[in-house]
Structure formats: structure tokens, C-alpha cells
């Protein structure tokens, strides 16, 4: 449960950093201290890529008004590592001043677990705050991230946030606006008008203006700026740069009312329903689950002894076979965390021998024998991936005795264009990736999302089954709703969309519900986006955080949307650079021979589908076989061998 953190508020004194503190309190966290980076003494306006410095002379008053201890550190560095959005520790960079500040905060307040950050739009700032907090083991709470600026500004006004402009630097704002409050209807209407007329960022995210908050619901006292001066920093007839300096700041008593009624829409989930309306899928919600026949127990099996296959390379991608302790010849007598370290070291060496590396991995499927061990396993996993980590799917599967983990990799060829989306901040935008995996990765036109759960983004907890508010829905429906919202925002964040999705891997832990969950997801996407979703449903014993649904997507961009085709039970979507084919085999009920026939039938269908649709096995980079726990591994291995022989002949 993510509620109840002790939080240090990273504040500039501006409206965004102060308003995010109100989100923290509304969501059940306790703000125990404030932290501020100030410009060198005698400097009011500093050329910084990271920090607001105008108004720093008021921040001590804000600390007194909030009645919270305030830690101040000086900005000594310069904007050095500015050539890319990503950041690594850089000596002399102003980002390292944040590390110094937060280190002091943790020394003075050792129970602080998270940092409040007022980031709304800037990836440059967010990534650097996340980098520093990651080094210190702190979470980032950035609840306003990617919210619509018009709604946010209106929300602040309705919440009674008395933010005064202390700097202007855009067309339409001038010295006369400096010192005015956003609570003044004349000023707020003017700012909204600039947004409509010229596309001005109404929250000042483009540097149009900066503010300082003199009163807010959380303030126990009101800040009074008694002596100030307007300074013209740059004369410009169209967009003068003017800022305010203050030499005397006091606080005065007020009637304290810390309530923030305007933020209740988040805790009630109404904000999410307004942002991503719940769709009435009618019969799709009512699809009945088909519980698995429990008469035949699943096999506890050892995989067939076989030489480890090599990497498969097609175009800009390469794929690994399934990799585990048995296939790589390492001990199966170790605990799960130890085996994770040994396995990843062995995989790294195996890749290096093939001229590849873990840094080239763009997507990773992690199968875990027992997800109750996952936190310990993940701590080890973290040490192998940093910087621009791959997207990841994590599921529990019926692995052999002693095999705690199984991993499949997709990687990129050297020189292939690569991007990733890795938002670690807890926000209202989408499920956060707090750890060494990205929400999505892109290799040229191919996009691979992580497995997304149906978590409430701001709390990282699951919604109640009745949260959807639609009668007759199964328990997993509310999770599917928030999952699809998160996936929609992730697709936008990596610059793609639902009409570029090739396939959706749909996992559920609900007995017999795989087809129903996949059908509901497909119906939703069809209804909202007009896209026929190609799904591959699968039931697994358990999902992370004990979720009921997890979905990951494979996409391919291009000038034209992917084309769909089918042959019998085989369906395919073909993009400009990548295609996905899904083929369902028979039920395979009964004897081992009938199961073998069902699996072989699926492989034969894939082969026929490839041929008829104008493709060959040459173009296949990876194949994932999902089979029921009552199907013997020998049946799967036999069918795979037959498919390999057929591929060789063709």
C-alpha cells in the first residue's frame, strides 16, 4: 500500500511545488519537512535548466507559514549535462546540488521515504529528479505530471491557492502583471486567453511566468511581502522579462482550514472516470468464465535435456530462447534471489560470447516460480539494468522444481534507433515503473510495452471491484478499465497509438477467465478507438501485486496502419517493420496423444498461415508457445521439433 509515506516537499515557493503538497496530504501522506535550493547570495535570477530562483527570498516565510522545518542548500553547479533528456551523475552539474540537498534532508529526517515534486510537463526536470531520488532510495510523488494545464490552473484557483506572479517572460504579460494573484479573475482570465489565442502554457511550463504562493489551504499563517521591487531583466516591446525581489517578508495569523475539497475527485476515482470514461460493454462484461478442469493435476516437470539454441536475428531485432538455470547449466539448489544473480550473470556472459549485451535488450519476459519471492528477486534484478532499461512482463508460471526464474529476451541490433519511456514518479498519469524497467521501448518503428496492471496510479493500489459503477461486471473489470487508461497514456508517451498495435498479450490469474478478459479488452478498444485488437489470452497462477489482469502490447508505427488477415485459427497483423501472428490450437483434452496432436495442429496452422499470408519461417524472430499445465512438455517439445524440421525443409 502506497499510502502513508513521510514526505519531504521539494519547493521553489511556486504554485506547482506548493499545490503538489496538497495532493500528498489528500492522498494520505504526511509532509514532514521542506527542501529548497537557493541561488548564491546576492543573486535573484539564475540561468538554470532545473530550478526556479526568483522568489527564493520568500521561501523562509513559506516554511514558517506551513510550520514545517526547512532545509536550504545553495545552487553551486551549472547546467552541464544538457544535451540529452537522460542523465548520469555529472561532476559540476547543478543536478548534483539536488543530491546534496536531499542528502541533508535524509540526515535530518531519516524517516523520509518520498519527495514531493511539482513537475507537470518537463521530462528534462522529471528524469533528473528521479535519477537523484533513485540514488538515494526515495520515491518521487509528482501527482500533477501530464495533467491538462487548463484544468490544473482552474483547480488551483478553486482550491484557494493565492499564487502571485513574480516573473513574466512572454508575449501578453508585462510589468503590470508582476505581483498580481491568480485568484484575481482579471489576471486568470487573461492567462487563459493567452493560452487560447497563442498557445501559451497557462501553468507557465514554457517559462512564460513564475509565481510565489503567499497563502494556501495548508498554510497555517499567511505570507506577507512587505517590501518588494520590480526589476526589468530584459527590455522587449513584445515580451519583456520582469521579476520581483523582496527584502521584507513576514507571516500573519489566519483562520486555518486545510481542506482541499477540489482534490476529492481523485480519491473517489471520479477524476479517472472523467478522464477515461467507463464504457458499457454489455454482453462482453457478462462473458462467463470457464474454470479449468481440476481432475487432472498439472505436471511438475523437468524440461527435456537439449542443447541451448542460439540467438535468432531478423532485421533490427534479435531474440533469445527461454533461459533458465537448467538451460544455462547453473545450480538449481540456490534460493530465488541468488539464482537470479547467477542466471543474469550467465545470460550476460552468453550474450557477450554472441557479440551482444544486456544493454541491447529492449523487452524481457520474466517468469517466476513463486511471486511471493519477487521483491527479493527484483532487488537483485535491479543491479543488472539501469539507465535505459528494457520493458518487462512479469508473471508466475509452473516452472520445474529448482528453477525459480525463466527469462526470454528481445534485443536490438547495434546502431538501431532506440528510445524508451521510463516514468518512475508516482502520478495520476499512469501506473509508475518504480524500478529497472521501462513502460515502453522503441526500436525504430517497433514498440514493446511493459506488462501493465490495473492500478490506481496515484496510490499504486487496485480499485475496489465495484469502482467501475457498472452492474453485472466481473471482479476484474475495474482493473481492466484503469489498465487500458494507463496503456493509452503509455502509447501516447512513446508516440504511438492503438491503431498501431499488432498484438496484445492478455494475462489473467482468474480461473477460466482468460478468453473473457481478452474479449472485454478487445471490445473496449473496438468501441473507443475503432481498432480490431489481436489478443493472445493466457491464464497464469499469479500476477504481480496479486493483480487479476496484466496486458502488454507490441506495436509497429509507419505511414500506414498495420494490415490484418486471417487463415483458419491463425490471425496476423502486419506492420511496416514487424508482424504478429496468433494461432490457437485444439483443446487437446484426453490422452497425451490427443494433446500432442492439438499442439502439433497449432504449429501446422502457424506454418500454413505464414505461407498463405506471404511469409516464411525465415522472417520469424521469436515464437512463444503457451500450453495448458496438463499438457506434457514432451508434447510441446515434439511439436516444436516437427515445426523446426518443416521450417528447415521450407
KAPE-V298383 format. One line per field, one symbol per residue. psi: psi as a letter, one per 20 degrees, with the letter a starting at -180 (. if undefined). A space follows every 10 residues. Layout:
# KAPE-V298383
psi = ???
This chain:
# KAPE-V298383
psi = piqjqpppoo piirhghghh hhggghjjro oirqpppqrq pipgoqnpih qphpihiihh hgghhilqqp ppqqohrrog mjirhqqqpo piqhhhhhgg ghggghhhmi ipirpppkpg hohggghhgh gghhhikqqp omijpjqphg hgghggghik onpppipqlr piqahhipiq qiiohggghg ghhhghgjkp oijkijjhrq rpoiqrhipi rppoohorpp pohppphgmq oprpqpiopr qqqropnjqm hiiihghijh ghhhhnqppo jdhhhjpqqn qqojhoqqpo qpqqpqqpqa qpppcjqqqr appahghjkr pjjrrggghg ggghgggggg ghhjkrrhhi phpppoppho iijgghghhg hhiipremrq qqppqprmqq piohqppqqp rqqpipppqq onoippajgr pqnnalqqhq qpodippoqr pprlqogiik rqqqhjhhjp qjqrhighhh ghghgghghg ghhjlarhij pgqpooqqip pjjghgghgg gggghgggik popoqnqqpq hqrqjkripp pqqprorrhq qqqqrqocjp qqpoahiqqp pppparhkqc rhghgggggh hghhggghgg ghjkrrhhip hqppppqqij pqhhgghghg gghgggghh.
